[in-house]
Amino acid sequence: MGVRIFVDAAGNSWQAWEVEPEGAVPLFSADTEHAWLWFESGGDQRRLPDPPAGWTEWPDEALDRLRHAAQPAPITEARR
């Protein structure tokens, strides 16, 4: 799956993509049994477990709501 780029309400550009746990590099210690949606803009990285179906077709405003619901990705040695 490719990367979806969207703009938040403040005008910041974000990238979002779905991550499957199989073969993924563990960037955090949380449960990685299910897929998650990864959001990234500059140094801000967030993840949302169990992405909703069809999210790639959602308008920017809806993706921004998902981004707000996502948890900040913890800083680990892999991200330093």
Backbone as CSV, one residue per row, in Angstrom:
resi,resn,N_x,N_y,N_z,CA_x,CA_y,CA_z,C_x,C_y,C_z
1,MET,0.843,-1.181,0.000,0.000,0.000,0.000,0.887,1.242,0.000
2,GLY,0.465,2.258,-0.689,1.237,3.480,-0.793,1.018,4.424,0.375
3,VAL,1.574,5.591,0.222,1.491,6.633,1.227,0.402,7.619,0.827
4,ARG,-0.431,7.976,1.769,-1.463,8.992,1.543,-0.963,10.291,2.176
5,ILE,-0.963,11.373,1.417,-0.561,12.678,1.924,-1.812,13.517,2.095
6,PHE,-1.921,14.189,3.258,-3.061,15.056,3.513,-2.604,16.272,4.290
7,VAL,-3.471,17.274,4.342,-3.162,18.519,5.031,-4.115,18.666,6.207
8,ASP,-3.551,18.958,7.401,-4.387,19.122,8.591,-5.012,20.516,8.633
9,ALA,-5.822,20.772,9.652,-6.540,22.042,9.767,-5.596,23.236,9.907
10,ALA,-4.383,23.006,10.405,-3.401,24.085,10.575,-2.566,24.307,9.316
11,GLY,-2.800,23.495,8.283,-2.065,23.647,7.031,-0.791,22.825,6.946
12,ASN,-0.577,21.920,7.912,0.611,21.061,7.908,0.378,19.838,7.028
13,SER,1.384,19.460,6.282,1.309,18.283,5.429,1.699,17.045,6.235
14,TRP,0.908,15.998,6.124,1.136,14.728,6.817,1.192,13.604,5.806
15,GLN,1.941,12.570,6.161,1.943,11.319,5.415,1.281,10.275,6.306
16,ALA,0.494,9.410,5.706,-0.148,8.325,6.445,-0.019,7.050,5.632
17,TRP,0.266,5.959,6.332,0.317,4.660,5.668,0.026,3.573,6.679
18,GLU,-0.447,2.447,6.164,-0.791,1.308,6.999,0.433,0.424,7.167
19,VAL,0.653,-0.020,8.402,1.780,-0.887,8.724,1.235,-2.224,9.203
20,GLU,1.709,-3.279,8.585,1.357,-4.640,9.001,2.447,-5.142,9.935
21,PRO,2.099,-5.863,10.992,3.107,-6.286,11.968,4.124,-7.296,11.438
22,GLU,3.749,-8.105,10.464,4.670,-9.110,9.948,5.802,-8.434,9.185
23,GLY,7.016,-8.646,9.629,8.170,-8.076,8.972,8.423,-6.623,9.307
24,ALA,7.593,-6.043,10.163,7.790,-4.639,10.538,8.913,-4.527,11.559
25,VAL,9.666,-3.479,11.464,10.712,-3.211,12.449,10.047,-2.644,13.685
26,PRO,10.255,-3.246,14.865,9.593,-2.743,16.067,10.188,-1.406,16.512
27,LEU,9.425,-0.330,16.323,9.874,0.998,16.726,9.361,1.369,18.108
28,PHE,8.531,0.530,18.673,7.979,0.788,19.995,7.640,-0.544,20.623
29,SER,7.428,-0.533,21.931,7.238,-1.791,22.642,5.771,-2.185,22.776
30,ALA,4.855,-1.398,22.243,3.429,-1.694,22.361,3.068,-2.949,21.573
31,ASP,1.891,-3.451,21.837,1.389,-4.631,21.143,1.367,-4.380,19.635
32,THR,1.999,-5.257,18.893,2.039,-5.100,17.438,1.361,-6.277,16.744
33,GLU,0.352,-6.827,17.402,-0.349,-7.977,16.850,-1.229,-7.593,15.658
34,HIS,-1.723,-6.365,15.634,-2.620,-5.903,14.586,-1.961,-4.792,13.782
35,ALA,-2.537,-4.528,12.626,-2.047,-3.428,11.790,-2.311,-2.099,12.486
36,TRP,-1.570,-1.088,12.087,-1.803,0.254,12.601,-1.621,1.245,11.470
37,LEU,-2.158,2.422,11.689,-2.016,3.515,10.742,-0.959,4.456,11.299
38,TRP,0.063,4.723,10.513,1.195,5.556,10.923,1.037,6.936,10.303
39,PHE,1.163,7.964,11.130,1.100,9.357,10.687,2.442,10.002,10.962
40,GLU,2.931,10.787,10.004,4.223,11.433,10.195,4.237,12.805,9.522
41,SER,4.753,13.783,10.272,4.942,15.136,9.750,6.124,15.733,10.498
42,GLY,7.210,15.979,9.784,8.405,16.481,10.457,8.843,15.486,11.520
43,GLY,9.014,15.951,12.739,9.411,15.073,13.836,8.242,14.446,14.575
44,ASP,7.021,14.770,14.207,5.843,14.229,14.883,5.442,12.919,14.228
45,GLN,5.381,11.871,15.036,4.990,10.556,14.548,3.921,10.006,15.476
46,ARG,2.855,9.493,14.880,1.729,8.969,15.650,1.263,7.657,15.027
47,ARG,0.576,6.852,15.844,0.044,5.604,15.306,-1.340,5.332,15.873
48,LEU,-2.148,4.723,15.029,-3.515,4.388,15.384,-3.719,2.907,15.106
49,PRO,-4.002,2.110,16.146,-4.213,0.681,15.905,-5.496,0.420,15.117
50,ASP,-5.487,-0.674,14.402,-6.660,-1.144,13.655,-7.272,-0.061,12.765
51,PRO,-6.581,0.316,11.695,-7.103,1.360,10.805,-8.482,1.000,10.243
52,PRO,-9.347,1.979,10.130,-10.675,1.688,9.573,-10.598,1.387,8.068
53,ALA,-11.496,0.557,7.617,-11.542,0.202,6.198,-11.813,1.451,5.363
54,GLY,-11.142,1.556,4.245,-11.382,2.641,3.315,-10.757,3.974,3.678
55,TRP,-9.896,4.003,4.686,-9.322,5.280,5.146,-8.558,6.006,4.039
56,THR,-8.011,5.268,3.079,-7.247,5.912,2.008,-8.113,6.811,1.131
57,GLU,-9.416,6.588,1.150,-10.339,7.372,0.325,-11.013,8.496,1.112
58,TRP,-10.738,8.595,2.400,-11.385,9.607,3.236,-10.859,10.995,2.899
59,PRO,-11.681,12.024,3.099,-11.208,13.403,2.883,-10.182,13.792,3.953
60,ASP,-9.411,14.826,3.670,-8.373,15.281,4.587,-8.902,15.534,5.996
61,GLU,-10.081,16.121,6.115,-10.643,16.442,7.429,-10.860,15.178,8.259
62,ALA,-11.315,14.121,7.626,-11.542,12.860,8.336,-10.219,12.225,8.747
63,LEU,-9.209,12.278,7.877,-7.890,11.751,8.240,-7.286,12.551,9.385
64,ASP,-7.533,13.852,9.397,-7.026,14.682,10.495,-7.677,14.278,11.821
65,ARG,-8.950,13.905,11.799,-9.603,13.418,13.026,-8.959,12.107,13.489
66,LEU,-8.635,11.225,12.539,-7.937,9.990,12.911,-6.574,10.305,13.515
67,ARG,-5.875,11.274,12.925,-4.558,11.667,13.438,-4.672,12.167,14.869
68,HIS,-5.705,12.947,15.157,-5.915,13.435,16.527,-6.166,12.281,17.497
69,ALA,-6.823,11.234,17.025,-7.115,10.077,17.871,-5.896,9.174,18.061
70,ALA,-4.914,9.312,17.178,-3.715,8.468,17.242,-2.831,8.861,18.424
71,GLN,-2.102,7.891,18.927,-1.184,8.107,20.040,0.195,8.486,19.520
72,PRO,0.867,9.424,20.201,2.251,9.718,19.801,3.100,8.454,19.899
73,ALA,3.951,8.248,18.924,4.839,7.083,18.946,5.946,7.358,19.965
74,PRO,6.141,6.436,20.900,7.186,6.652,21.908,8.575,6.711,21.294
75,ILE,9.438,7.481,21.899,10.827,7.580,21.457,11.544,6.306,21.903
76,THR,12.219,5.661,20.970,12.998,4.470,21.291,14.409,4.660,20.730
77,GLU,15.276,3.749,21.011,16.642,3.817,20.493,16.641,3.842,18.975
78,ALA,15.694,3.142,18.346,15.636,3.100,16.890,15.272,4.455,16.292
79,ARG,14.621,5.326,17.079,14.193,6.633,16.571,15.073,7.769,17.073
80,ARG,16.130,7.504,17.785,17.021,8.588,18.290,17.961,9.043,17.235
